[in-house]
Amino acid sequence: MGASIPTLLAEEFDLAIGARYGPIPIAHPIGKASGQLSLQPEQVRADAEAGLGFVVLKTVIAEDRTGHATMGAWKVRAPRMIVEPIAGRRVERRGWTVTWAGRGWEGSLAAYLQFLDQALRIGAAAGMPVIPSCKYHLASEEGEPYRAAEYRHTTAELRRVWTSALGPEPLVVEQDFSPTLAGADPARSKERVLDWLRRSPALIKADGEPLVLGVKLMNALFEDEFQLSLMRAAVESGAADFLVVFNRLFDPERTFGSVRGVAYGGPDLSDRNLSVLRAAALDPTLPALPLSATGDITSGRVMAEYALAGAVSGQAHTFFQLPARAYTLKGVSRTRAALHELYFHPREGLVAAMLHVRSRWGASGRTFSFLELPAIGRRWLAEIEARR
């Protein structure tokens, strides 16, 4: 493969591409989001060989020590996926979306733990962070207790495997809030969704053991402004160490096979996300947490836009499964081809975007860092706001 992406960018372009997954340093900002592309050791190994920044594993469903999972309905075996072009409605741009009927990890927690152990060791050998994702119980009705036993047991088991593979480092977990996205009745109540975010993260940390928690926020079935309320509620939990923002859109009328109501992505997803994040960057009442962006990262330019809106890393998924003709680089793995496109496309790549920002903001003549983009973005947004 030759020089790594960070080395090549430093030597050829004087760009420092180091980033952060939440508070954790990573070699470069682009990783893989949780999903169908991170549920087998072979997938993780291929990503490590391609030089991916980090990998978030498929989402496991929390269980208690008897194996009972209150959220067991989210264990759905539906591997069939369709990747197809999609035209934006909010924005005049075409992109890609992937559709499937599956949900979380279909097997048991015990099977997931075996996979996690393998994946962590593969990642550690390559210097690539590997992160488990978990969906914990969320109360569907007012007065329903949260299943604390499932929180305790699942978190303890994840920590046991993490420590066995990596030593005494704090466990890192992404908490998946995909019920926020679904069209079921609980997700149609703003107060119910906000209660999930205020109460659930703290239960994961209830044992007091060291744990770095990333709260993965979805696009709820409400107006754009409500997304700011989701961010605020997650901060109010007192347990979130960083936020993953924002995954997928939901169309209750869209169909996939016999399923009515499915999630989708594409240009409208990044357009909405960026609009919300720019508003968040200008909101002095919203306490800042590190942000990992997700949603329609199908070019380095979009990654740069997320960084200018506050993100310190990005998680792609759909872009790693496009038809081979969509990538310039041939004869290599999809992950490697996608990374090449995301960084080195002459117009849409992250290198081109960072060089443009460097020249625009007077940073020429010195090493320019990816992690400078959020501060530059805040200044740029403040200038725009002041001219209004």
C-alpha positions as CSV (number, residue, x, y, z in Angstrom):
1,M,0.0,0.0,0.0
2,G,3.0,2.3,0.5
3,A,2.9,5.2,3.0
4,S,-0.1,5.4,5.3
5,I,-2.7,8.2,4.7
6,P,-1.5,10.4,7.6
7,T,2.2,10.0,6.5
8,L,1.4,10.8,2.8
9,L,-0.7,13.8,3.7
10,A,2.0,15.2,6.0
11,E,4.8,14.6,3.5
12,E,3.1,15.7,0.3
13,F,0.6,18.4,1.5
14,D,1.8,19.5,4.9
15,L,-1.5,18.4,6.4
16,A,-1.9,16.9,9.9
17,I,-4.8,14.6,9.6
18,G,-5.0,13.3,13.2
19,A,-8.5,13.4,14.6
20,R,-10.5,12.2,17.6
21,Y,-13.2,9.6,18.1
22,G,-14.8,11.4,21.0
23,P,-11.9,12.1,23.3
24,I,-9.8,9.3,21.8
25,P,-6.9,10.2,19.4
26,I,-7.2,8.5,16.0
27,A,-4.8,8.5,13.1
28,H,-7.3,10.1,10.7
29,P,-10.9,11.1,10.9
30,I,-12.8,8.6,8.7
31,G,-14.1,5.4,10.3
32,K,-16.9,2.9,9.7
33,A,-20.3,3.3,11.3
34,S,-22.0,0.4,13.0
35,G,-24.0,-1.8,10.7
36,Q,-23.9,-4.8,8.3
37,L,-20.3,-4.1,7.3
38,S,-18.9,-4.7,10.8
39,L,-20.4,-7.9,12.1
40,Q,-17.6,-10.4,11.1
41,P,-13.9,-10.7,12.0
42,E,-13.0,-10.8,8.3
43,Q,-14.6,-7.4,7.7
44,V,-12.7,-5.9,10.6
45,R,-9.5,-7.4,9.4
46,A,-10.0,-6.0,5.9
47,D,-10.7,-2.6,7.3
48,A,-7.5,-2.7,9.4
49,E,-5.5,-3.7,6.4
50,A,-7.0,-0.8,4.4
51,G,-6.0,1.7,7.1
52,L,-9.4,2.7,8.3
53,G,-9.4,5.3,11.2
54,F,-11.7,3.2,13.5
55,V,-14.6,0.7,13.3
56,V,-17.8,0.7,15.3
57,L,-19.2,-2.9,15.4
58,K,-22.8,-4.0,14.7
59,T,-25.2,-3.1,17.6
60,V,-25.8,-5.8,20.2
61,I,-29.1,-5.9,22.1
62,A,-28.6,-5.8,25.9
63,E,-29.5,-8.8,28.0
64,D,-29.7,-9.7,31.6
65,R,-27.8,-12.6,33.1
66,T,-30.5,-15.1,32.1
67,G,-30.3,-14.1,28.5
68,H,-33.5,-12.2,28.4
69,A,-33.5,-9.1,26.2
70,T,-36.5,-6.7,26.6
71,M,-35.5,-5.1,23.3
72,G,-35.3,-8.5,21.7
73,A,-37.6,-7.4,18.8
74,W,-34.6,-5.5,17.5
75,K,-32.8,-8.8,16.8
76,V,-33.8,-9.2,13.1
77,R,-32.1,-11.4,10.6
78,A,-32.5,-9.6,7.3
79,P,-29.1,-9.4,5.5
80,R,-30.5,-8.3,2.2
81,M,-29.5,-4.7,1.3
82,I,-30.0,-2.5,-1.7
83,V,-27.7,0.3,-2.5
84,E,-29.2,2.8,-4.9
85,P,-29.0,6.4,-6.1
86,I,-31.2,8.9,-4.4
87,A,-32.1,12.5,-5.3
88,G,-32.4,15.0,-2.5
89,R,-35.6,16.9,-1.8
90,R,-34.2,19.5,0.6
91,V,-31.1,20.0,-1.6
92,E,-30.6,19.6,-5.3
93,R,-28.0,16.9,-5.3
94,R,-27.9,13.2,-6.0
95,G,-26.3,10.7,-3.8
96,W,-26.6,7.1,-2.5
97,T,-28.7,5.4,0.1
98,V,-28.8,1.8,1.4
99,T,-32.0,0.1,2.5
100,W,-32.4,-3.0,4.6
101,A,-35.0,-4.4,6.9
102,G,-32.6,-5.7,9.6
103,R,-31.9,-4.1,12.9
104,G,-29.4,-5.1,15.6
105,W,-27.1,-8.1,16.1
106,E,-29.4,-11.1,15.5
107,G,-27.6,-13.5,17.9
108,S,-27.0,-13.7,21.6
109,L,-24.8,-11.5,23.7
110,A,-22.5,-14.5,24.3
111,A,-21.9,-14.8,20.5
112,Y,-21.3,-11.0,20.3
113,L,-18.7,-11.2,23.0
114,Q,-16.7,-13.8,21.1
115,F,-16.8,-11.6,18.0
116,L,-15.9,-8.5,20.1
117,D,-12.8,-10.3,21.5
118,Q,-11.6,-11.2,18.0
119,A,-12.3,-7.7,16.6
120,L,-10.6,-5.9,19.5
121,R,-7.4,-8.0,19.0
122,I,-7.4,-7.4,15.2
123,G,-7.8,-3.7,15.8
124,A,-5.2,-3.5,18.5
125,A,-2.6,-5.3,16.3
126,A,-3.2,-2.7,13.5
127,G,-3.5,0.3,15.8
128,M,-7.2,0.8,14.7
129,P,-9.7,1.4,17.5
130,V,-12.6,-1.0,17.5
131,I,-15.7,0.0,19.4
132,P,-18.8,-2.0,20.5
133,S,-22.2,-0.6,20.0
134,C,-25.2,-1.5,22.2
135,K,-28.9,-0.9,22.3
136,Y,-30.1,-0.9,25.9
137,H,-33.7,-1.1,27.1
138,L,-35.7,2.1,26.7
139,A,-39.0,2.4,28.6
140,S,-41.9,2.5,26.1
141,E,-44.6,3.8,28.5
142,E,-44.7,6.4,31.2
143,G,-44.0,4.7,34.6
144,E,-42.3,1.7,33.0
145,P,-39.0,1.0,34.8
146,Y,-35.8,0.8,32.8
147,R,-34.4,-2.7,32.9
148,A,-31.3,-1.9,35.1
149,A,-30.3,-5.6,35.2
150,E,-29.8,-5.6,31.5
151,Y,-27.7,-2.5,31.7
152,R,-25.5,-3.9,34.5
153,H,-25.0,-7.4,33.0
154,T,-24.3,-6.3,29.4
155,T,-22.0,-3.5,30.4
156,A,-20.0,-5.8,32.8
157,E,-19.7,-8.4,30.1
158,L,-18.5,-5.9,27.5
159,R,-16.0,-4.6,30.0
160,R,-14.7,-8.1,30.8
161,V,-13.9,-8.8,27.2
162,W,-12.5,-5.4,26.6
163,T,-10.1,-5.8,29.5
164,S,-9.1,-9.3,28.5
165,A,-8.2,-8.1,25.0
166,L,-6.8,-4.6,25.7
167,G,-5.8,-4.5,29.3
168,P,-6.9,-1.9,31.9
169,E,-8.1,0.8,29.4
170,P,-11.5,2.3,30.1
171,L,-14.3,0.6,28.2
172,V,-15.6,2.6,25.2
173,V,-19.2,2.0,24.1
174,E,-21.5,3.6,21.6
175,Q,-25.1,3.7,22.8
176,D,-27.5,3.3,19.9
177,F,-30.7,5.2,20.1
178,S,-32.3,3.9,16.9
179,P,-35.8,3.6,18.5
180,T,-35.8,7.4,18.3
181,L,-35.9,7.0,14.5
182,A,-38.5,4.2,14.2
183,G,-42.1,5.0,13.5
184,A,-43.4,3.1,16.6
185,D,-45.7,5.0,19.0
186,P,-43.1,5.7,21.7
187,A,-40.9,7.6,19.2
188,R,-43.8,9.8,18.4
189,S,-43.7,11.4,21.8
190,K,-41.2,14.2,22.3
191,E,-41.1,13.8,26.0
192,R,-40.6,10.0,25.8
193,V,-37.6,10.4,23.5
194,L,-36.1,13.1,25.7
195,D,-36.6,11.0,28.8
196,W,-34.7,8.2,27.1
197,L,-31.7,10.5,26.5
198,R,-31.8,12.1,30.0
199,R,-32.0,8.8,31.9
200,S,-30.6,5.9,29.9
201,P,-26.9,6.9,29.6
202,A,-26.5,7.3,33.3
203,L,-27.7,3.7,33.8
204,I,-24.7,2.5,31.7
205,K,-22.3,4.2,34.1
206,A,-24.2,3.3,37.3
207,D,-21.5,0.8,38.5
208,G,-19.0,3.6,38.7
209,E,-16.3,1.8,36.7
210,P,-14.3,3.8,34.1
211,L,-16.3,4.0,30.8
212,V,-16.2,6.3,27.8
213,L,-19.7,6.7,26.4
214,G,-20.7,7.9,23.0
215,V,-24.4,8.6,22.6
216,K,-25.5,8.0,19.0
217,L,-28.4,10.3,18.1
218,M,-30.9,9.6,15.3
219,N,-33.0,12.0,13.3
220,A,-36.3,12.0,15.2
221,L,-39.7,12.3,13.5
222,F,-40.0,16.0,14.4
223,E,-38.8,19.4,13.1
224,D,-35.1,20.1,12.7
225,E,-35.0,22.2,15.9
226,F,-35.9,19.2,18.0
227,Q,-32.5,17.7,17.1
228,L,-30.9,20.4,19.3
229,S,-33.2,19.3,22.1
230,L,-31.8,15.7,21.7
231,M,-28.3,17.0,22.0
232,R,-29.2,19.0,25.1
233,A,-31.0,16.1,26.7
234,A,-27.9,13.8,26.1
235,V,-25.7,16.4,27.8
236,E,-28.2,16.7,30.7
237,S,-27.8,13.0,31.3
238,G,-24.4,13.8,32.8
239,A,-23.1,10.5,31.3
240,A,-22.4,11.2,27.7
241,D,-18.7,11.8,26.9
242,F,-19.3,12.5,23.2
243,L,-22.2,12.5,20.7
244,V,-22.6,10.7,17.3
245,V,-24.7,13.0,15.1
246,F,-27.1,12.2,13.4
247,N,-28.0,8.8,11.8
248,R,-30.5,8.2,9.1
249,L,-33.9,9.7,8.2
250,F,-37.2,7.8,8.4
251,D,-40.0,7.7,5.8
252,P,-43.2,6.1,7.1
253,E,-44.5,5.7,3.6
254,R,-41.3,4.3,2.0
255,T,-41.4,0.5,1.4
256,F,-38.8,-2.3,1.3
257,G,-40.3,-5.6,0.3
258,S,-43.2,-6.2,2.6
259,V,-42.0,-3.6,5.1
260,R,-43.7,-0.2,5.1
261,G,-41.7,2.6,6.8
262,V,-38.0,2.4,6.4
263,A,-34.9,4.5,7.1
264,Y,-32.9,6.1,4.4
265,G,-29.9,8.4,3.8
266,G,-28.6,10.5,1.0
267,P,-28.1,14.3,0.4
268,D,-31.2,15.3,2.5
269,L,-29.6,13.6,5.5
270,S,-26.3,15.5,5.4
271,D,-28.2,18.7,4.6
272,R,-30.4,18.4,7.7
273,N,-27.5,17.3,9.9
274,L,-25.3,20.2,8.9
275,S,-28.1,22.7,9.3
276,V,-28.6,21.5,12.9
277,L,-24.9,21.3,13.8
278,R,-24.4,24.8,12.5
279,A,-27.2,26.0,14.7
280,A,-25.7,24.1,17.6
281,A,-22.3,25.7,17.0
282,L,-23.9,29.2,17.4
283,D,-26.0,28.2,20.5
284,P,-24.1,29.4,23.7
285,T,-26.6,27.6,25.9
286,L,-25.7,24.2,24.5
287,P,-22.7,22.7,26.4
288,A,-20.1,21.4,24.0
289,L,-19.2,17.7,23.7
290,P,-16.9,16.2,21.1
291,L,-18.9,15.2,18.0
292,S,-18.5,12.3,15.6
293,A,-20.5,12.9,12.5
294,T,-22.4,10.3,10.5
295,G,-24.8,10.6,7.6
296,D,-24.1,10.8,3.9
297,I,-20.3,11.0,4.2
298,T,-19.9,10.2,0.5
299,S,-17.1,12.7,-0.2
300,G,-14.2,14.3,1.7
301,R,-15.9,17.6,1.1
302,V,-18.9,16.5,3.1
303,M,-16.5,15.3,5.9
304,A,-14.9,18.8,5.8
305,E,-18.3,20.4,6.1
306,Y,-19.1,18.3,9.1
307,A,-15.7,19.3,10.7
308,L,-16.4,23.0,10.0
309,A,-19.7,22.4,11.8
310,G,-17.9,21.0,14.9
311,A,-17.2,17.3,14.2
312,V,-13.8,15.8,15.1
313,S,-14.3,12.6,13.2
314,G,-16.8,11.0,10.8
315,Q,-18.4,7.6,10.3
316,A,-19.3,6.4,6.9
317,H,-21.3,3.3,6.0
318,T,-23.1,3.5,2.7
319,F,-20.0,4.8,0.9
320,F,-18.1,1.5,1.7
321,Q,-20.6,-0.5,-0.4
322,L,-21.1,1.4,-3.6
323,P,-20.8,-0.4,-7.0
324,A,-17.1,-0.8,-8.0
325,R,-17.6,1.6,-10.9
326,A,-18.2,4.4,-8.3
327,Y,-14.5,4.3,-7.2
328,T,-11.5,5.5,-9.1
329,L,-9.1,2.9,-7.6
330,K,-9.6,-0.6,-9.0
331,G,-8.5,-4.0,-7.9
332,V,-8.5,-3.3,-4.2
333,S,-10.9,-3.7,-1.3
334,R,-14.0,-1.5,-1.2
335,T,-12.7,0.1,2.1
336,R,-9.3,1.0,0.5
337,A,-11.0,2.3,-2.7
338,A,-13.5,4.4,-0.6
339,L,-10.7,5.9,1.5
340,H,-8.8,6.8,-1.6
341,E,-11.8,8.5,-3.0
342,L,-12.7,10.3,0.2
343,Y,-9.2,11.7,0.6
344,F,-7.8,12.2,-2.9
345,H,-10.6,13.0,-5.3
346,P,-9.3,16.1,-7.0
347,R,-12.5,18.2,-6.4
348,E,-14.5,16.4,-3.7
349,G,-11.7,14.9,-1.6
350,L,-10.8,15.9,2.0
351,V,-7.3,16.9,0.8
352,A,-8.7,19.4,-1.7
353,A,-11.2,20.7,0.9
354,M,-8.5,21.2,3.6
355,L,-6.1,23.0,1.1
356,H,-9.0,25.3,0.1
357,V,-9.7,26.2,3.8
358,R,-6.0,26.6,4.5
359,S,-5.6,29.2,1.7
360,R,-8.9,30.9,2.5
361,W,-8.1,31.4,6.2
362,G,-4.5,32.4,5.8
363,A,-2.9,29.3,7.1
364,S,-0.5,28.8,4.2
365,G,3.1,28.2,4.9
366,R,2.7,26.0,7.9
367,T,1.3,22.6,8.8
368,F,-2.5,22.7,8.7
369,S,-4.4,20.4,11.0
370,F,-7.8,18.7,10.5
371,L,-8.6,19.6,14.1
372,E,-8.4,23.3,13.3
373,L,-11.5,23.0,11.2
374,P,-14.2,23.2,14.0
375,A,-12.7,26.5,15.3
376,I,-12.5,27.9,11.8
377,G,-16.1,26.9,11.2
378,R,-17.3,28.6,14.3
379,R,-15.5,31.9,13.3
380,W,-17.0,31.6,9.8
381,L,-20.5,31.0,11.1
382,A,-20.2,33.9,13.6
383,E,-19.1,36.2,10.7
384,I,-22.1,35.2,8.7
385,E,-24.4,35.7,11.6
386,A,-23.0,39.1,12.3
387,R,-23.7,40.2,8.7
388,R,-27.4,39.3,9.0
